[in-house]
Amino acid sequence: MTAGRDLYRLQSLDSDRDLKRRRLTEVETALGESEELKRARQKVKSTEAQVKKWTLQQRDQELEIEGLSEKISRSEQKLYSGTIKNPKELTDLQAESAALRRRQQKLEDNLLEAMIEREEAEAAHARAQQRLDQIQLEWSSRQADLRSEREALRSELAEREQARAELLPRIESGDLATYEGLRRRKGGVAVVQVRDGACGGCGLTIPPSLKWELRQQGMGYCSNCERIVVRV
């Protein structure tokens, strides 16, 4: 009966170890920047680029309007100074002044558009930054939890390895080889208990012959799924 108990104990340790290894892999995969965080950071960069773009365009429009205003002022000052007597020259100067005014209106429209676009870009950037800050805060908290869980899992796995190493010398080599082979073929579960008179692996009702083995030796083999059946 000791053999059955030891094999069941080994199965419990290995099943628990498998679960913890899988979880450790998940935790280690989750550590580091998430895709959500990367996207949020990229959004901040792209909106910041838009703010810079429209800020530069606004400044360029303002400078151009400033230069054009000075040119219009000089043109109109010359036009109304009374120093020009030639009608053709006056007509040309009036046409030039009108063209400058039209150009000024176009630039002012462009300036207004740039100002609106800049304000919208600044608002979008502020929203993106706020979203990034929120995600960053949640991510940092989550990362701390994951690091703590990783250390706990590593410690628990080391304990399982130690317990397993201490248990193995008590199990006969033949039983151990059978156990390892079944583990590979049966999805990691080689040893099961009797549950309500049936095999805990496949659910087949325990036949009288296996009941006898379990009563006498504490372990046997299921004729259906071939797993080791124990009565602990």
C-alpha positions as CSV (number, residue, x, y, z in Angstrom):
1,M,0.0,0.0,0.0
2,T,3.0,2.3,0.6
3,A,3.8,2.1,-3.1
4,G,0.3,3.3,-4.1
5,R,0.5,6.2,-1.6
6,D,3.9,7.2,-2.8
7,L,2.9,7.1,-6.5
8,Y,-0.2,9.1,-5.7
9,R,1.9,11.6,-3.8
10,L,4.2,11.8,-6.7
11,Q,1.3,12.4,-9.1
12,S,0.0,15.2,-6.8
13,L,3.4,16.9,-6.7
14,D,3.8,16.6,-10.5
15,S,0.3,17.8,-11.3
16,D,0.8,20.8,-9.0
17,R,4.2,21.4,-10.5
18,D,2.7,21.4,-14.0
19,L,0.1,23.9,-13.1
20,K,2.7,26.2,-11.5
21,R,5.0,25.9,-14.4
22,R,2.3,26.9,-16.8
23,R,1.3,29.8,-14.7
24,L,4.9,30.9,-14.4
25,T,5.2,30.9,-18.2
26,E,2.0,33.1,-18.3
27,V,3.4,35.5,-15.7
28,E,6.8,35.8,-17.4
29,T,5.0,36.4,-20.8
30,A,2.8,39.1,-19.2
31,L,5.9,40.9,-17.7
32,G,7.1,43.8,-19.8
33,E,5.2,46.4,-21.8
34,S,1.7,45.4,-22.9
35,E,0.4,46.0,-26.4
36,E,-2.2,48.4,-24.9
37,L,0.6,50.4,-23.3
38,K,2.6,50.5,-26.5
39,R,-0.4,51.7,-28.5
40,A,-1.2,54.4,-25.9
41,R,2.4,55.6,-26.0
42,Q,2.4,55.7,-29.8
43,K,-0.9,57.7,-29.7
44,V,0.7,60.3,-27.5
45,K,3.6,60.6,-29.9
46,S,1.4,60.9,-33.0
47,T,-0.8,63.5,-31.4
48,E,2.2,65.4,-30.2
49,A,3.5,65.4,-33.8
50,Q,0.2,66.9,-34.9
51,V,0.5,69.7,-32.3
52,K,4.0,70.5,-33.5
53,K,2.8,70.5,-37.1
54,W,-0.1,72.9,-36.7
55,T,1.9,75.1,-34.3
56,L,4.6,75.5,-36.9
57,Q,2.0,76.2,-39.6
58,Q,0.3,78.8,-37.4
59,R,3.6,80.5,-36.8
60,D,4.5,80.5,-40.5
61,Q,1.1,82.0,-41.4
62,E,1.5,84.7,-38.7
63,L,4.9,85.6,-40.0
64,E,3.8,85.7,-43.6
65,I,0.7,87.9,-42.6
66,E,3.0,90.2,-40.7
67,G,5.3,90.7,-43.6
68,L,2.4,91.1,-46.0
69,S,0.7,93.7,-43.7
70,E,3.9,95.8,-43.8
71,K,3.9,95.5,-47.6
72,I,0.3,96.5,-47.8
73,S,0.9,99.5,-45.5
74,R,3.8,100.7,-47.7
75,S,1.7,100.2,-50.9
76,E,-1.3,102.1,-49.6
77,Q,0.8,104.8,-48.0
78,K,2.4,105.3,-51.5
79,L,-1.1,105.1,-53.1
80,Y,-2.6,107.8,-51.0
81,S,0.4,110.0,-50.5
82,G,-0.5,112.1,-53.6
83,T,3.0,111.8,-55.0
84,I,2.0,109.6,-57.9
85,K,0.3,111.5,-60.7
86,N,0.5,109.0,-63.6
87,P,-2.9,107.4,-64.0
88,K,-1.5,104.1,-65.3
89,E,0.9,103.9,-62.4
90,L,-2.0,104.7,-60.0
91,T,-4.1,101.9,-61.6
92,D,-1.3,99.4,-61.3
93,L,-0.7,100.3,-57.7
94,Q,-4.4,100.0,-56.9
95,A,-4.5,96.5,-58.5
96,E,-1.4,95.5,-56.6
97,S,-2.9,96.7,-53.3
98,A,-6.1,94.8,-54.1
99,A,-4.1,91.6,-54.9
100,L,-2.2,92.0,-51.6
101,R,-5.5,92.4,-49.7
102,R,-6.9,89.2,-51.3
103,R,-3.7,87.4,-50.4
104,Q,-3.9,88.7,-46.9
105,Q,-7.5,87.4,-46.6
106,K,-6.4,84.0,-47.9
107,L,-3.6,83.8,-45.4
108,E,-5.9,84.9,-42.5
109,D,-8.3,82.1,-43.5
110,N,-5.4,79.7,-43.5
111,L,-4.2,81.0,-40.1
112,L,-7.7,80.5,-38.6
113,E,-7.7,76.9,-39.9
114,A,-4.2,76.3,-38.5
115,M,-5.3,77.7,-35.1
116,I,-8.4,75.5,-35.0
117,E,-6.4,72.4,-36.0
118,R,-3.8,73.2,-33.4
119,E,-6.4,73.5,-30.7
120,E,-8.0,70.2,-31.7
121,A,-4.6,68.5,-31.8
122,E,-3.8,69.9,-28.4
123,A,-7.1,68.5,-27.0
124,A,-6.4,65.1,-28.6
125,H,-2.9,65.1,-27.2
126,A,-4.2,65.9,-23.7
127,R,-6.7,63.0,-24.0
128,A,-4.0,60.7,-25.2
129,Q,-1.7,61.7,-22.4
130,Q,-4.4,61.2,-19.8
131,R,-5.2,57.8,-21.2
132,L,-1.5,56.9,-21.2
133,D,-1.1,58.0,-17.6
134,Q,-4.0,55.8,-16.6
135,I,-2.8,52.8,-18.5
136,Q,0.7,53.3,-17.1
137,L,-0.5,53.5,-13.6
138,E,-2.6,50.3,-14.0
139,W,0.3,48.5,-15.8
140,S,2.8,49.5,-13.1
141,S,0.5,48.1,-10.4
142,R,-0.1,44.9,-12.4
143,Q,3.7,44.5,-13.0
144,A,4.4,44.7,-9.3
145,D,1.8,42.0,-8.7
146,L,3.2,39.8,-11.4
147,R,6.7,40.1,-10.1
148,S,5.5,39.1,-6.6
149,E,3.6,36.2,-8.1
150,R,6.6,35.1,-10.1
151,E,8.8,35.0,-7.0
152,A,6.2,33.0,-5.1
153,L,5.8,30.5,-7.9
154,R,9.6,30.1,-8.2
155,S,9.8,29.4,-4.4
156,E,6.8,27.0,-4.5
157,L,8.3,25.1,-7.5
158,A,11.6,24.8,-5.7
159,E,9.7,23.3,-2.7
160,R,7.9,20.8,-5.0
161,E,11.2,19.8,-6.6
162,Q,12.7,19.2,-3.2
163,A,9.8,17.2,-2.1
164,R,9.9,15.2,-5.3
165,A,13.6,14.5,-5.0
166,E,13.0,13.2,-1.4
167,L,10.1,11.0,-2.6
168,L,11.7,9.3,-5.6
169,P,14.1,7.0,-3.7
170,R,11.1,5.4,-2.0
171,I,9.5,4.3,-5.4
172,E,10.8,1.2,-7.2
173,S,12.4,1.9,-10.5
174,G,9.9,-0.3,-12.4
175,D,6.9,1.5,-10.9
176,L,8.6,4.8,-11.6
177,A,9.2,3.9,-15.3
178,T,5.6,2.9,-15.7
179,Y,4.4,6.1,-14.0
180,E,6.6,8.3,-16.3
181,G,5.4,6.4,-19.4
182,L,1.7,6.8,-18.4
183,R,2.3,10.5,-17.7
184,R,3.5,11.1,-21.2
185,R,0.6,9.1,-22.8
186,K,-2.2,10.2,-20.5
187,G,-1.9,14.0,-20.5
188,G,0.2,14.2,-17.4
189,V,-2.2,12.1,-15.2
190,A,-0.9,8.6,-14.5
191,V,-2.3,7.9,-11.0
192,V,-5.9,8.3,-10.0
193,Q,-8.0,7.4,-7.0
194,V,-11.3,5.4,-6.9
195,R,-14.3,7.7,-6.9
196,D,-17.7,6.4,-6.1
197,G,-16.7,2.9,-7.1
198,A,-15.2,4.0,-10.4
199,C,-11.8,4.8,-11.9
200,G,-11.0,8.5,-11.3
201,G,-9.4,8.7,-14.7
202,C,-12.0,7.3,-17.1
203,G,-15.1,6.7,-14.9
204,L,-15.2,2.9,-15.6
205,T,-16.8,1.0,-12.7
206,I,-14.1,-0.9,-10.7
207,P,-14.4,-4.6,-11.4
208,P,-14.1,-7.2,-8.6
209,S,-10.6,-8.2,-9.6
210,L,-9.3,-4.6,-9.3
211,K,-11.2,-4.2,-6.0
212,W,-9.3,-7.2,-4.7
213,E,-5.9,-5.8,-5.9
214,L,-6.7,-2.5,-4.2
215,R,-7.7,-4.2,-1.0
216,Q,-4.5,-6.4,-1.0
217,Q,-1.9,-4.1,-2.5
218,G,-3.4,-0.6,-2.4
219,M,-2.9,-0.2,-6.2
220,G,-3.7,-1.7,-9.6
221,Y,-4.4,-0.8,-13.2
222,C,-7.6,0.2,-14.9
223,S,-8.4,-2.2,-17.7
224,N,-9.9,0.7,-19.7
225,C,-7.6,3.7,-19.5
226,E,-4.5,1.8,-18.2
227,R,-3.9,4.3,-15.5
228,I,-2.6,3.3,-12.1
229,V,-5.5,3.2,-9.7
230,V,-4.9,3.6,-5.9
231,R,-6.9,3.5,-2.8
232,V,-5.4,6.1,-0.4
